[in-house]
Amino acid sequence: MNSIMHMPWIGRELEVIESFDPTYIGRKGLIIEETQRTLIIDEEGRQICLPKQEIDFKIDREEIVIKGSFVLQRSEDRIHKKYRS
């Protein structure tokens, strides 16, 4: 898990696996921006803003599911943070 957590996510494929909001489940697209609280993806030419707090997702079809609430920080801070397995 540490390797994907320490990589930049912009330009990578995201798929929402679980969410409090059922309209987010199954959404897929390229990450075009990351803020402290959101991920913005390009889904078939449309920009979709996903609140990190409300989603669990996979990056680049990895087996690891990332809890959005676990990564509520800026990408620069996330890349340098130490995570426990």
N, C-alpha and C positions, 0 to 999 in steps of 0.2 A: 504494500500500500504506500509506503514512503516514497517510492519513485514517482508515482503518478501525482502525489500530493505536492511534490517539489518541482514539478514541471509547469511551464506556462500552458494554460488551457486554450488560449485564443488560437483559432484555426483547427481545433480538434472537434471530433464528432461527439455530441452529447445525446443520451437517451434517458428520458425520465422513466424510472421504474415504479416508484411509489410517490403518492402525494395526498395531502389532506383534501386537495381540490381535484376531483376526478377528471376535469378537463385538461389537466397537465399530464396525466399518465399516458405514456406512449409517444409523447412529443419527441421529435428528433430533429437535429440540425447542427450546423457548424456554430461554434461559439465565436461571436464577433466582439464581445466586450464582457469584462468582468468587473463588478464593483464590489464593495464590501457586502452588500445585501442582495445583489442580483446577478444573474447570468443572462446575457442577451444572445439569442441564437437566431440564425438565418434558417428559416424553415420554408423551403421552396419559394424563396424570394421575399418572404415576409419576415419582419423582425418581431420576435416574441420575447418579452421580458419575463423571466422566471424568477420568483423570489426564492433565494437559497433556503430560507427557513422552512419552506413548505414542500421541498422536494428531496427525494433520494434518487441518485442518478448514476449512470455509468459513463465513462469517457473512453472513446475509441474501442468500444465493444470489449473492454477488459471485463474480467469476471468480478472485479471488486465493485461493490455498490458503495457510493460515497453519500453520507448523510449531509445534506445541505446545511443543517443547523450546526454541524461540526466545523464548517469552513466559513464562518461568518467573519471574514476579515478581507482586507484588500489583497489582491493577488501578490503584490510585493511582500507582504507580511506572511502570507500563506507559504510561499516558496521557501522562506528562511526559517519557518517554525519547525520545532522538533515534535514529532508525533509518536505516540506509543502504539504498538501493535495490539 
